[in-house]
């Protein structure tokens, strides 16, 4: 069996810190890894005005994602064609082109089509809160979950070709304990942490206890770091992940965390290998 994995995220750079090492690991093992991105991140930050303008940011971030994909070993990157919705409450939420405003059936249909084409055994996306409540993160989690449940149903979207039921759906997340540890290390270095919200101050974030699956990606932290650095507009000197020495943060990102969302039949979740037992 050829392993196949589909990761579905909302913006360029969403793939890096939650699942980048995992994607690099499977790509390096010869699995087919496809990364789908709902938007081009047109409303993201611009760390250095020499890199992009608000008018060119989407185009620049697409190039950044393709460069990050090369660092992770991913050549197949698909864009779903929506516009970045911006943070919750931002004016961009009202743009009819944004992912937050997408017609749910159309959005699910797109991802079902990808699943039936790519035929992945494993699918990865955000957990339902999307890390910090970003409308696009929440939307891509919802639509990917709905597509997972529909892709194998012959009565759903019959015009999209032969049905295919992926075997496992994982939600990626960065655990609360990571941010607590980062804060502690910054304080030990004498750095100001007053601008960093504590995870327990963000209503809706899942507790660490819901994590089912831990991946050791220590061998892929260099690839993960290179991918992060490809996102130059977003990963500038003020990035939270640049607040401690590089060697320290690479040590901290050597594990990745997931919630096994499907199957949810009471069977024991896998850990260590997302494809375990599927051969």
C-alpha positions as CSV (number, residue, x, y, z in Angstrom):
1,X,0.0,0.0,0.0
2,X,1.3,3.4,-0.9
3,X,0.8,5.7,2.0
4,X,-1.1,8.9,1.2
5,X,-1.7,11.9,3.4
6,X,-3.7,15.0,2.8
7,X,-3.2,18.1,5.1
8,X,-5.8,20.9,4.8
9,X,-5.0,24.3,6.4
10,X,-6.2,27.8,6.0
11,X,-3.1,30.0,5.4
12,X,0.5,29.6,4.3
13,X,2.5,28.9,7.5
14,X,-0.3,27.1,9.3
15,X,1.4,23.8,8.3
16,X,4.7,24.5,10.0
17,X,4.6,24.3,13.7
18,X,1.7,22.1,14.2
19,X,2.5,19.4,11.7
20,X,5.5,20.3,9.6
21,X,7.8,17.7,11.1
22,X,5.1,15.0,10.6
23,X,4.6,16.0,7.0
24,X,8.4,16.0,6.4
25,X,8.7,12.6,8.0
26,X,6.2,10.9,5.8
27,X,7.3,12.7,2.6
28,X,10.8,11.5,3.4
29,X,9.6,8.0,3.8
30,X,8.1,8.1,0.3
31,X,4.4,8.7,1.2
32,X,2.4,10.9,-1.1
33,X,1.9,14.1,0.9
34,X,-0.5,16.8,-0.5
35,X,-1.0,20.1,1.2
36,X,-4.2,22.1,0.5
37,X,-4.4,25.7,1.6
38,X,-7.8,27.5,1.6
39,X,-6.4,31.0,1.2
40,X,-3.2,32.8,0.2
41,X,-3.1,34.7,3.5
42,X,-3.8,38.1,2.0
43,X,-4.5,39.7,5.4
44,X,-1.5,38.4,7.3
45,X,1.4,40.4,8.8
46,X,4.2,41.9,6.8
47,X,7.3,41.6,8.9
48,X,9.4,43.8,6.6
49,X,7.9,46.3,4.2
50,X,10.5,45.4,1.6
51,X,9.0,41.9,1.3
52,X,5.5,42.7,0.3
53,X,2.7,45.3,0.2
54,X,-1.0,44.7,1.2
55,X,-1.7,44.3,-2.5
56,X,1.1,41.8,-3.2
57,X,1.0,39.8,0.0
58,X,-1.1,36.9,-1.3
59,X,1.2,36.4,-4.2
60,X,4.2,36.6,-2.0
61,X,2.8,34.2,0.6
62,X,2.0,31.7,-2.1
63,X,5.6,31.7,-3.1
64,X,6.6,31.4,0.5
65,X,4.4,28.3,0.9
66,X,5.9,26.6,-2.1
67,X,9.4,27.3,-0.8
68,X,8.4,25.9,2.6
69,X,6.9,22.9,0.9
70,X,10.3,22.2,-0.7
71,X,11.9,22.3,2.7
72,X,9.4,19.7,3.9
73,X,9.6,17.6,0.8
74,X,6.1,18.5,-0.4
75,X,5.8,19.2,-4.1
76,X,2.0,18.9,-4.4
77,X,0.4,22.1,-3.0
78,X,-3.2,23.0,-3.8
79,X,-4.9,26.4,-3.2
80,X,-8.6,26.4,-2.8
81,X,-9.0,30.0,-4.0
82,X,-10.6,31.8,-1.1
83,X,-9.5,35.1,0.5
84,X,-8.1,35.4,4.0
85,X,-10.8,36.4,6.4
86,X,-8.5,38.1,8.9
87,X,-8.8,37.8,12.7
88,X,-12.2,37.5,14.3
89,X,-14.1,40.8,14.1
90,X,-11.8,42.3,11.4
91,X,-13.5,44.2,8.5
92,X,-12.2,41.4,6.2
93,X,-14.7,39.0,7.8
94,X,-17.3,40.7,5.7
95,X,-15.6,40.2,2.3
96,X,-17.8,37.8,0.3
97,X,-14.6,36.2,-1.1
98,X,-13.3,35.2,2.3
99,X,-13.2,31.7,3.6
100,X,-15.3,32.6,6.6
101,X,-18.1,33.5,4.2
102,X,-17.8,30.5,2.0
103,X,-20.9,28.5,1.1
104,X,-20.5,25.4,3.4
105,X,-21.6,23.0,0.8
106,X,-19.2,24.4,-1.8
107,X,-16.4,24.3,0.7
108,X,-17.0,20.7,1.7
109,X,-17.4,19.7,-1.9
110,X,-13.9,21.0,-2.8
111,X,-12.3,18.9,-0.1
112,X,-14.4,15.8,-0.9
113,X,-13.1,16.2,-4.5
114,X,-9.5,16.3,-3.2
115,X,-10.1,13.2,-1.0
116,X,-11.5,11.2,-3.9
117,X,-8.7,12.3,-6.2
118,X,-5.8,11.8,-3.8
119,X,-7.3,8.9,-1.9
120,X,-5.5,9.5,1.4
121,X,-5.6,7.1,4.3
122,X,-4.7,9.9,6.7
123,X,-6.1,13.5,6.8
124,X,-4.8,16.3,9.0
125,X,-6.3,19.7,9.8
126,X,-6.8,22.1,12.7
127,X,-8.6,21.2,15.8
128,X,-12.1,22.8,16.0
129,X,-11.0,25.9,17.8
130,X,-8.2,26.5,15.3
131,X,-5.5,27.2,17.9
132,X,-6.6,30.7,18.9
133,X,-10.1,31.1,17.3
134,X,-9.2,32.4,13.9
135,X,-12.3,32.2,11.7
136,X,-10.5,30.5,8.8
137,X,-8.9,27.9,11.1
138,X,-12.3,27.1,12.6
139,X,-13.8,26.9,9.1
140,X,-11.2,24.7,7.6
141,X,-11.5,22.3,10.6
142,X,-15.2,22.1,10.2
143,X,-15.2,21.7,6.4
144,X,-12.5,19.1,6.4
145,X,-14.3,17.1,9.1
146,X,-17.5,17.2,7.1
147,X,-15.7,16.2,3.9
148,X,-14.0,13.3,5.7
149,X,-17.5,12.0,6.7
150,X,-18.9,12.6,3.2
151,X,-16.1,11.3,1.0
152,X,-16.9,7.7,1.4
153,X,-20.7,8.1,1.0
154,X,-21.9,7.3,-2.6
155,X,-25.0,9.3,-2.0
156,X,-23.0,12.5,-1.3
157,X,-21.6,14.4,-4.3
158,X,-22.0,11.5,-6.8
159,X,-20.7,13.8,-9.6
160,X,-17.2,13.9,-7.9
161,X,-16.1,10.4,-9.0
162,X,-15.5,7.2,-7.1
163,X,-16.0,7.3,-3.4
164,X,-13.0,7.1,-1.1
165,X,-13.2,6.8,2.7
166,X,-10.0,8.0,4.4
167,X,-9.2,5.9,7.5
168,X,-8.1,8.4,10.0
169,X,-8.6,12.1,10.7
170,X,-6.2,14.0,13.0
171,X,-6.5,17.5,14.4
172,X,-3.1,19.1,15.0
173,X,-2.5,21.4,17.9
174,X,0.3,23.0,19.9
175,X,-0.3,22.1,23.5
176,X,-0.8,24.6,26.3
177,X,2.2,23.2,28.0
178,X,4.4,24.3,25.1
179,X,3.4,27.9,25.6
180,X,3.8,27.6,29.4
181,X,7.3,26.2,28.9
182,X,8.1,29.0,26.3
183,X,7.0,31.6,28.8
184,X,9.1,30.1,31.5
185,X,12.2,29.9,29.3
186,X,11.8,33.6,28.3
187,X,11.5,34.6,31.9
188,X,14.6,32.7,32.7
189,X,16.4,34.7,30.0
190,X,15.1,37.9,31.5
191,X,12.7,38.6,28.6
192,X,9.4,40.5,28.8
193,X,6.4,38.1,28.6
194,X,3.7,40.5,29.5
195,X,2.5,40.6,25.9
196,X,2.0,36.8,25.7
197,X,-1.5,35.5,26.7
198,X,-1.5,32.5,28.9
199,X,-3.2,29.5,27.2
200,X,-5.8,29.3,30.0
201,X,-6.8,32.9,29.3
202,X,-8.0,32.0,25.8
203,X,-11.5,30.5,26.1
204,X,-12.1,27.6,23.8
205,X,-8.6,26.2,23.6
206,X,-8.7,22.5,24.1
207,X,-7.0,21.1,27.3
208,X,-3.8,19.1,26.8
209,X,-5.7,16.0,28.1
210,X,-7.5,15.6,24.8
211,X,-4.2,14.9,23.0
212,X,-4.2,11.3,21.8
213,X,-1.2,11.1,19.5
214,X,2.4,12.3,19.8
215,X,4.8,12.2,17.0
216,X,8.6,12.3,17.5
217,X,9.9,14.6,14.7
218,X,13.4,15.3,16.2
219,X,15.0,14.2,13.0
220,X,13.0,16.8,11.1
221,X,13.3,19.9,13.1
222,X,15.9,21.3,10.7
223,X,13.4,20.9,7.8
224,X,10.7,22.4,10.0
225,X,12.8,25.4,10.9
226,X,13.8,25.9,7.3
227,X,10.1,25.8,6.3
228,X,9.3,28.4,9.0
229,X,12.1,30.6,7.7
230,X,10.6,30.4,4.2
231,X,7.6,32.3,5.5
232,X,9.6,35.5,5.7
233,X,6.6,37.9,5.8
234,X,5.1,36.1,8.9
235,X,8.2,34.8,10.7
236,X,10.0,38.0,11.4
237,X,12.1,39.0,14.4
238,X,9.0,39.6,16.6
239,X,7.6,36.1,16.0
240,X,6.9,34.3,19.3
241,X,9.0,31.4,18.1
242,X,12.1,33.7,17.8
243,X,12.0,34.9,21.4
244,X,14.4,32.2,22.6
245,X,17.7,30.9,21.2
246,X,17.2,28.8,18.0
247,X,18.7,25.7,19.5
248,X,16.3,25.9,22.4
249,X,13.2,26.4,20.2
250,X,14.3,23.5,17.9
251,X,14.5,21.3,20.9
252,X,11.0,22.4,21.9
253,X,9.5,21.7,18.5
254,X,10.8,18.1,18.3
255,X,7.4,16.6,19.1
256,X,4.1,17.2,17.4
257,X,0.6,16.7,18.9
258,X,-2.6,15.5,17.5
259,X,-6.2,14.5,18.5
260,X,-7.4,11.5,16.6
261,X,-10.9,12.6,15.6
262,X,-11.8,9.7,13.3
263,X,-12.5,6.9,13.9
264,X,-14.3,7.8,17.0
265,X,-15.7,4.4,17.7
266,X,-14.0,3.9,21.0
267,X,-11.0,2.1,19.6
268,X,-7.6,2.9,21.0
269,X,-6.0,5.9,19.2
270,X,-2.7,5.4,17.5
271,X,0.5,7.2,18.6
272,X,3.9,7.4,17.1
273,X,2.8,6.6,13.6
274,X,-0.4,8.0,12.0
275,X,-0.5,5.1,9.6
276,X,0.0,2.4,12.2
277,X,-1.9,-0.8,11.4
278,X,-3.3,0.5,8.1
279,X,-1.1,-1.7,5.9
